């Protein structure tokens, strides 16, 4: 069972739940786009999928042009970071333009979530994870002084966060598997790790791979589902996560023939 909430988080951290908070970001606030400068932003697989489609480029080109790999919290798999552009003393988000964010419709989950932070209790309840939201406040951000009040559910709906959260939860399961070092003996960049990186971050390359290797033929998959995998990147990413669980020894929903 889950721990009581007061044991899950430090005493000074209190989940918002239904409590309203005050926040609004718009071009009229004096700090507009400050948060797009000198930012340290992790990109998750679904973020990359949305961004590369927004830009109408393939995933390999996006990764090469807009990301860099760093060592993060997972010691056995690299973290993908947004690559910033130098401009004087600042480093800017590459998608920042004069009037704001040029990819706003498909902006990453971290940008959508602010000024909230999301924490997840991994015990599944009623078919979904139990999540909590906390209010953050950076001194430079004047959006907190705006008059608009809303609660967490309203913010999630207004920022269209549900789909990002669902995909990021799927990714978290795979990343947890990666943290167990399932490619022991291969070392960094071994064959299985390269496959894992492709399935997570190069969706176009992964589609070519599964077609060439006829990967889906190894599983009980309906024809309609195969068509969706061919057509929709999101469905293929979900399949990729489950496929990785299978080949790396995790628990998967895929059924082999």
Secondary structure, 3 states (H helix, E strand, C coil): CCCCHHHHCCCCCCCCCCCCEECCCCCCCCCCCHHHECCCCECCHHHHHHHHHHCCCCHHHHHHHHEEEECCCCCCCCEEEECCEEECCEEECCCEECCEECCHHHCCHHHHHCCEEEEEEEEEECCEEEEEEEECCCCCCCHHHCCCEECHHHHHHHCCCHHHHHHHHHHHHHHHHHCCCCCCCCCCCCHHHHHHHHHHHCHHHHHHHHHHHCHHHHECCCHHHHHHHHHCHHHHHHHHHHHHHHHCCCCCCCCEC
